[in-house]
Amino acid sequence: MITDSLPDSPIEGAHILLGVSGGIAAYKAADIASKLVQLGAHVTVALTENGSRFVGVATFEAITQQPVHTSVFAPWTQDWHGHISLGQRSDAIVVAPATAGVIARLANGMAEDMLGASVLASRCPLLIAPAMEESMYQHLATQQNIDTLRSRGGVVVGPESGRLASGDLGFGRMSEPATIVGAVRATLGLNGVLAGRKLVITAGGTREPIDPIRYIGNRSSGLMGYSIAQAAIDSGADVTLICGTTAPSAPYGAFVMNVETVADMKAAVDEAVTNADVLIMTAAVSDFRPANAFTSKIKKAEGNGRLSLHLETTEDILASIQRPNLIKIGFAAETADLESNAQKKISAKSLDLIVANDAVATIGSQTSKATLIEPDGTIERLPMMDKRELGRFLVARVSSLLDRRDEAG
C-alpha cells in the first residue's frame, strides 16, 4: 500500500500570465505556453502590439483555450477588471521574449499596455527571458534595467549564446522553452515542503577507462536521479546533482557536478554532503575497474585473439559517508534475490531507506517497479510507475524522513 501522497508539480493549477513581446523569439512563446498547459497550468497571454507582428492571437488562444489580451482599454465587467484582474490572479508572470524595450518599460514601471499594467497590479513572481542582439543586451542601460528588476525580486532566465536575428553569433539568444518552464517550476516551488533543505543526488552511470577510448560502463540513463532532483526542486529543496553519464538534461535550478569515474564521484559526494540534509545515491556505480588502464589504444593484433583484464573493486561511496544526522538513501539494482540482497545493504551502508528494483527491467527504462525497505524491516512494494512519478513519491518519503529526524532531535 502506498503510504505517501504524491506532491503535485507547483505548476499544476497555477495561473500564469505569459507576456509576449516583439522579438523573433516570440515564436518560441507558443511552445512555452504549450508546455505550461501540458503541466496543468492555467495560462493567459498578454500580447504586445509588436509581439502580434510575429505570432497571432489565434495561435495562443488555440493553445491556452483562453482569450488573448492585447489592449489595456478592453472593457471591464462586474467580474473582470482588466489588468487588475490579470495581475492579481496570477501566481507568476513570465515575459518571454523580453526585448530591451519591454525590459526598460517594466524597470521604470510604465503601464502603457496590458502587460506593463498587469505587472504593476501584481504581487507575484516576475520572470523575464531577455532576447535581443548582444550589443543591446550588453548596453549599460539594459544592464541597469535588469539589475533594477532583480533588486525587486525579478528572476532573469538567460540569455544564452547562439545565432541571433541578425545572423551574428553572440550573447542575447532567448533561453529554450524547457529552460524557461524549468525556471517557473523552481520559482513557484520555492516555499515547498523541502524549503531550506539541502539534497545531494547522484545520477547516471560511471565509466572506468580501459584505455584512452574504451571503458567499463552500464546502460544507466540517469532518468531516476533527474526525476528525483526535479521533484525536490519542485518542493523547494537546494539540490546538488552529481552526474555520471546521462541522457536527459539536468533540471533547472540544480547545481550540477559532472563526473566520470567512481573516484571522481566519491570526491564530488564528499565535497557536496558537507552541509547536506539528505544523500540519495541513484547512480549506477561501477563495482569494478581495470587495475591498470592502458595508456594507449589497445590493438586487436596485440592480443593474439584474446585480451585479459585484471579488475579491482571500486570504492563503496555510500558506505564511506558517515555523518551524523545525514539521511542516506540507496538504490539496489539486483538480478536475483532482490529483497534479501537489498536488506543486507541497509546495514552494511548504514542507510535510512533503500529502493530495490530489478536491474535488467529498470536500468535505461522509463519505468520502475520499486520496493522500499527500511532499517526496521518494513517493506513497501510499489506498483509499476513512470520514473517521474516515482521521483515525486520518493521526495514525499524524504520529507517524512526529515520530519521524523527532526522530531527525534
C-alpha positions as CSV (number, residue, x, y, z in Angstrom):
1,M,0.0,0.0,0.0
2,I,1.3,3.4,-0.9
3,T,1.6,5.5,2.3
4,D,3.0,8.7,0.9
5,S,0.9,11.2,-1.0
6,L,2.3,12.4,-4.3
7,P,3.2,16.1,-4.3
8,D,2.0,17.9,-7.4
9,S,4.2,20.0,-9.6
10,P,3.9,23.6,-8.4
11,I,2.8,24.5,-11.9
12,E,-0.3,22.3,-11.7
13,G,-3.3,24.5,-11.2
14,A,-1.2,27.7,-11.2
15,H,-2.4,30.8,-13.0
16,I,0.4,32.1,-15.2
17,L,0.4,35.2,-17.3
18,L,2.7,34.9,-20.3
19,G,3.8,38.2,-21.7
20,V,4.9,38.0,-25.3
21,S,6.8,41.0,-26.8
22,G,8.1,41.8,-30.2
23,G,11.1,39.8,-30.9
24,I,11.8,37.0,-33.4
25,A,12.0,34.6,-30.4
26,A,8.2,35.2,-30.0
27,Y,7.6,32.0,-32.0
28,K,9.1,30.1,-29.0
29,A,6.5,31.6,-26.7
30,A,3.9,29.3,-28.3
31,D,6.0,26.3,-27.2
32,I,6.3,27.8,-23.7
33,A,2.5,28.2,-23.5
34,S,2.1,24.6,-24.7
35,K,4.5,23.1,-22.1
36,L,2.9,25.1,-19.3
37,V,-0.6,23.9,-20.3
38,Q,0.6,20.3,-20.5
39,L,1.9,20.6,-16.9
40,G,-1.6,21.7,-15.8
41,A,-1.2,25.5,-15.6
42,H,-3.9,27.9,-16.5
43,V,-2.2,30.1,-19.0
44,T,-3.3,33.6,-20.2
45,V,-1.3,35.5,-22.8
46,A,-0.8,39.3,-22.8
47,L,0.4,40.0,-26.3
48,T,2.1,43.4,-27.0
49,E,1.4,45.2,-30.3
50,N,4.8,44.3,-31.6
51,G,4.5,40.8,-30.4
52,S,1.4,40.3,-32.5
53,R,3.5,41.1,-35.6
54,F,5.4,37.8,-35.0
55,V,2.7,35.4,-33.6
56,G,-1.0,35.9,-34.0
57,V,-3.8,35.8,-31.4
58,A,-5.3,32.7,-32.8
59,T,-2.2,30.6,-32.1
60,F,-2.2,31.4,-28.4
61,E,-5.9,31.1,-28.0
62,A,-5.8,27.6,-29.5
63,I,-3.0,26.5,-27.2
64,T,-4.4,28.1,-24.0
65,Q,-8.1,27.9,-24.6
66,Q,-8.2,31.4,-23.1
67,P,-8.7,34.9,-24.6
68,V,-5.5,36.7,-25.5
69,H,-5.2,40.2,-24.1
70,T,-3.8,42.9,-26.4
71,S,-5.2,46.2,-25.2
72,V,-5.3,47.8,-21.8
73,F,-8.5,49.6,-23.0
74,A,-10.6,46.3,-23.2
75,P,-13.9,46.9,-21.5
76,W,-14.4,45.9,-17.8
77,T,-17.3,43.9,-16.4
78,Q,-18.6,43.3,-12.9
79,D,-16.3,40.3,-12.6
80,W,-13.5,41.3,-14.9
81,H,-11.3,44.4,-14.2
82,G,-8.8,44.1,-17.0
83,H,-5.2,44.4,-15.9
84,I,-6.2,44.5,-12.3
85,S,-7.8,41.1,-12.5
86,L,-4.9,39.7,-14.6
87,G,-2.3,40.9,-12.3
88,Q,-4.0,39.9,-9.0
89,R,-5.0,36.4,-10.0
90,S,-1.6,35.4,-11.4
91,D,0.7,33.1,-9.5
92,A,3.6,34.0,-11.8
93,I,4.2,36.4,-14.7
94,V,6.6,35.2,-17.4
95,V,7.8,37.6,-20.1
96,A,9.3,35.7,-23.0
97,P,10.7,37.1,-25.1
98,A,11.6,40.1,-23.1
99,T,13.0,42.7,-25.5
100,A,15.2,45.6,-24.5
101,G,12.2,47.9,-24.8
102,V,9.9,45.8,-22.6
103,I,12.6,45.4,-20.0
104,A,13.1,49.2,-19.9
105,R,9.4,49.8,-19.5
106,L,9.0,47.2,-16.8
107,A,12.0,48.5,-14.9
108,N,10.5,52.0,-15.0
109,G,7.0,51.0,-14.0
110,M,5.4,52.0,-17.3
111,A,1.9,50.8,-17.8
112,E,1.1,51.8,-21.3
113,D,0.0,48.4,-22.4
114,M,-1.8,45.4,-20.9
115,L,1.5,43.6,-19.9
116,G,3.0,46.6,-18.1
117,A,-0.2,47.4,-16.3
118,S,-0.7,43.8,-15.2
119,V,2.8,43.6,-13.8
120,L,2.2,46.7,-11.8
121,A,-1.1,45.3,-10.5
122,S,0.5,42.0,-9.4
123,R,2.3,40.9,-6.3
124,C,3.5,37.6,-7.7
125,P,7.0,36.5,-9.0
126,L,8.1,38.1,-12.3
127,L,10.3,36.1,-14.6
128,I,11.9,37.6,-17.7
129,A,13.7,35.9,-20.5
130,P,15.8,38.5,-22.4
131,A,16.1,38.2,-26.1
132,M,18.0,40.8,-28.2
133,E,21.2,41.5,-30.1
134,E,24.4,41.2,-28.0
135,S,25.2,44.9,-28.2
136,M,21.8,45.8,-26.9
137,Y,21.9,43.3,-24.1
138,Q,25.4,44.5,-23.0
139,H,24.5,48.2,-23.1
140,L,24.7,49.8,-19.7
141,A,21.1,51.0,-19.9
142,T,19.8,47.4,-20.4
143,Q,22.1,46.0,-17.7
144,Q,20.9,48.7,-15.2
145,N,17.3,47.9,-16.1
146,I,17.8,44.2,-15.5
147,D,19.6,45.0,-12.2
148,T,16.6,47.1,-11.2
149,L,14.2,44.2,-11.9
150,R,16.4,41.8,-10.0
151,S,16.5,44.2,-7.0
152,R,12.7,43.9,-6.9
153,G,12.8,40.1,-6.8
154,G,12.6,39.6,-10.6
155,V,14.0,36.3,-11.9
156,V,16.1,36.6,-15.0
157,V,16.4,33.5,-17.2
158,G,19.2,33.6,-19.7
159,P,20.1,34.8,-22.2
160,E,22.4,32.4,-23.9
161,S,24.9,32.4,-26.7
162,G,23.9,31.4,-30.2
163,R,22.6,32.6,-33.5
164,L,20.8,35.9,-33.3
165,A,18.2,37.6,-35.5
166,S,20.9,39.5,-37.3
167,G,22.6,36.3,-38.3
168,D,25.5,37.0,-36.0
169,L,26.6,34.7,-33.2
170,G,26.5,36.3,-29.8
171,F,25.1,36.5,-26.3
172,G,21.5,37.5,-26.3
173,R,19.6,34.5,-27.6
174,M,16.5,33.7,-25.6
175,S,16.8,30.6,-23.4
176,E,15.0,27.5,-24.7
177,P,11.3,26.9,-23.7
178,A,12.2,23.9,-21.5
179,T,14.7,26.1,-19.5
180,I,12.1,28.9,-19.0
181,V,9.5,26.4,-17.9
182,G,12.0,24.9,-15.5
183,A,12.6,28.3,-14.0
184,V,8.9,28.8,-13.5
185,R,8.7,25.4,-11.7
186,A,11.7,26.3,-9.5
187,T,10.3,29.7,-8.7
188,L,6.8,28.5,-7.8
189,G,8.3,25.7,-5.7
190,L,10.5,27.9,-3.5
191,N,8.2,27.6,-0.5
192,G,7.6,23.9,-0.8
193,V,7.8,21.2,1.9
194,L,11.6,20.9,1.4
195,A,12.4,24.7,1.5
196,G,15.6,25.2,3.3
197,R,16.7,21.6,2.9
198,K,19.9,20.6,1.0
199,L,19.8,17.4,-1.0
200,V,22.7,15.7,-2.8
201,I,21.6,13.3,-5.6
202,T,23.8,11.2,-7.8
203,A,22.6,10.1,-11.2
204,G,23.7,8.1,-14.3
205,G,26.5,5.7,-14.8
206,T,30.2,5.8,-14.2
207,R,32.9,5.0,-16.7
208,E,36.2,3.2,-15.8
209,P,38.8,3.6,-18.5
210,I,40.3,0.5,-20.1
211,D,42.4,2.6,-22.5
212,P,42.1,6.2,-23.7
213,I,38.9,5.4,-25.8
214,R,37.4,2.3,-24.1
215,Y,35.7,2.0,-20.8
216,I,33.7,-0.3,-18.5
217,G,30.2,1.2,-18.2
218,N,26.5,0.4,-18.0
219,R,23.1,1.3,-19.6
220,S,22.0,3.8,-16.9
221,S,20.3,6.9,-18.4
222,G,20.2,9.0,-15.2
223,L,16.4,9.5,-15.5
224,M,15.7,8.2,-12.0
225,G,18.1,10.7,-10.4
226,Y,17.0,13.5,-12.6
227,S,13.3,12.8,-11.7
228,I,14.1,12.9,-8.0
229,A,16.0,16.1,-8.5
230,Q,13.2,17.8,-10.4
231,A,10.6,16.7,-7.7
232,A,13.0,18.0,-5.0
233,I,13.3,21.4,-6.8
234,D,9.6,21.5,-7.2
235,S,9.4,21.1,-3.4
236,G,11.8,24.0,-2.7
237,A,15.0,22.0,-2.0
238,D,18.5,23.2,-2.6
239,V,19.7,20.4,-5.0
240,T,23.2,19.4,-5.9
241,L,23.1,16.9,-8.8
242,I,26.3,14.8,-9.3
243,C,26.0,13.3,-12.8
244,G,27.9,10.5,-14.4
245,T,26.9,9.6,-18.0
246,T,23.3,10.6,-18.5
247,A,20.8,11.1,-21.3
248,P,18.3,13.8,-20.0
249,S,19.0,17.4,-19.5
250,A,19.6,18.5,-15.9
251,P,16.6,20.2,-14.3
252,Y,16.7,24.0,-14.0
253,G,17.8,25.1,-10.5
254,A,20.1,22.2,-9.7
255,F,23.8,22.8,-9.1
256,V,25.4,20.3,-11.4
257,M,28.7,18.5,-10.9
258,N,29.8,16.3,-13.9
259,V,32.0,13.3,-13.1
260,E,33.2,10.2,-15.0
261,T,34.8,7.6,-12.7
262,V,33.8,6.2,-9.3
263,A,36.8,8.1,-7.8
264,D,35.5,11.3,-9.3
265,M,32.0,10.7,-8.0
266,K,33.3,9.9,-4.5
267,A,35.3,13.1,-4.4
268,A,32.3,15.1,-5.5
269,V,30.0,13.5,-3.0
270,D,32.5,14.0,-0.2
271,E,32.5,17.7,-1.0
272,A,28.8,18.1,-1.6
273,V,27.5,16.4,1.6
274,T,29.3,18.8,4.0
275,N,26.2,20.7,4.9
276,A,23.6,18.4,3.3
277,D,20.4,17.0,4.9
278,V,20.0,14.1,2.5
279,L,22.2,12.0,0.2
280,I,20.4,10.0,-2.4
281,M,22.6,7.6,-4.5
282,T,20.7,6.6,-7.6
283,A,23.9,6.4,-9.7
284,A,24.8,3.1,-11.3
285,V,28.3,3.0,-9.9
286,S,30.8,0.6,-11.4
287,D,31.7,-2.2,-8.9
288,F,35.0,-2.9,-10.7
289,R,37.6,-1.1,-12.7
290,P,40.8,-2.2,-14.6
291,A,43.7,-2.4,-12.1
292,N,45.9,-0.7,-14.7
293,A,44.4,1.2,-17.6
294,F,46.4,1.1,-20.8
295,T,47.9,4.5,-21.7
296,S,47.4,3.9,-25.5
297,K,44.8,2.3,-27.6
298,I,44.8,-1.5,-27.4
299,K,45.4,-3.0,-30.9
300,K,43.4,-6.1,-31.8
301,A,46.5,-7.8,-33.2
302,E,48.4,-7.4,-29.9
303,G,46.2,-9.8,-28.0
304,N,46.5,-12.8,-30.4
305,G,42.8,-13.2,-30.3
306,R,42.5,-12.7,-26.5
307,L,42.6,-9.9,-24.0
308,S,42.8,-10.3,-20.3
309,L,41.8,-7.5,-17.9
310,H,42.7,-7.6,-14.3
311,L,39.9,-5.9,-12.3
312,E,39.8,-4.5,-8.8
313,T,36.9,-3.3,-6.8
314,T,36.0,0.3,-6.6
315,E,35.2,2.4,-3.6
316,D,31.8,2.0,-1.9
317,I,30.8,5.6,-1.9
318,L,27.6,5.3,0.1
319,A,29.2,3.2,2.9
320,S,32.1,5.6,3.2
321,I,29.9,8.5,4.0
322,Q,29.4,8.5,7.8
323,R,28.0,11.8,9.1
324,P,25.6,12.3,12.0
325,N,22.0,13.4,11.0
326,L,22.7,12.8,7.3
327,I,19.8,10.8,5.8
328,K,21.2,8.3,3.4
329,I,19.1,6.6,0.7
330,G,20.5,4.0,-1.5
331,F,19.3,2.1,-4.6
332,A,19.8,-1.6,-5.2
333,A,19.6,-2.9,-8.7
334,E,19.6,-6.7,-8.5
335,T,19.2,-9.6,-10.9
336,A,18.3,-12.2,-8.2
337,D,17.2,-12.3,-4.5
338,L,16.1,-8.7,-4.7
339,E,14.8,-8.1,-1.2
340,S,17.3,-10.2,0.7
341,N,20.3,-8.5,-1.1
342,A,18.8,-5.1,-0.6
343,Q,18.3,-5.8,3.2
344,K,22.0,-6.7,3.5
345,K,23.0,-3.4,2.0
346,I,20.9,-1.4,4.5
347,S,23.1,-2.4,7.5
348,A,26.3,-2.6,5.5
349,K,25.9,1.0,4.3
350,S,24.0,2.4,7.3
351,L,21.0,3.5,5.2
352,D,17.8,5.1,6.3
353,L,16.0,3.7,3.2
354,I,16.8,1.5,0.2
355,V,15.0,1.4,-3.1
356,A,15.3,-2.0,-4.7
357,N,14.4,-2.9,-8.2
358,D,15.1,-5.4,-11.0
359,A,18.3,-4.3,-12.7
360,V,17.5,-5.6,-16.2
361,A,14.0,-4.2,-16.3
362,T,14.9,-0.8,-14.7
363,I,18.3,0.4,-15.9
364,G,17.7,2.5,-19.0
365,S,13.9,2.2,-18.8
366,Q,11.3,4.9,-18.4
367,T,9.5,3.0,-15.7
368,S,10.4,1.2,-12.4
369,K,8.7,-1.3,-10.1
370,A,10.4,-0.4,-6.9
371,T,10.4,-2.0,-3.4
372,L,11.2,0.3,-0.5
373,I,12.8,-1.3,2.6
374,E,13.6,0.5,5.9
375,P,16.1,-0.5,8.6
376,D,13.4,-2.0,10.8
377,G,12.5,-4.4,8.0
378,T,9.4,-2.6,6.8
379,I,8.8,-3.4,3.2
380,E,6.6,-1.5,0.8
381,R,6.2,-2.9,-2.7
382,L,5.1,-0.2,-5.2
383,P,3.3,-0.8,-8.5
384,M,5.0,-0.2,-11.8
385,M,5.2,3.5,-12.4
386,D,6.8,6.2,-14.5
387,K,10.2,7.2,-13.0
388,R,9.0,10.8,-12.8
389,E,6.0,9.7,-10.7
390,L,8.4,7.5,-8.6
391,G,10.6,10.6,-8.1
392,R,7.7,12.6,-6.7
393,F,6.8,9.7,-4.4
394,L,10.3,9.4,-3.1
395,V,10.5,13.1,-2.4
396,A,7.4,12.8,-0.3
397,R,9.1,10.0,1.6
398,V,12.2,12.1,2.0
399,S,10.0,14.8,3.6
400,S,8.6,12.2,6.0
401,L,12.1,11.0,6.9
402,L,13.3,14.6,7.6
403,D,10.3,15.3,9.8
404,R,11.0,12.0,11.7
405,R,14.6,13.0,12.2
406,D,13.7,16.5,13.4
407,E,11.2,15.1,15.9
408,A,13.8,12.7,17.3
409,G,16.0,15.8,17.9
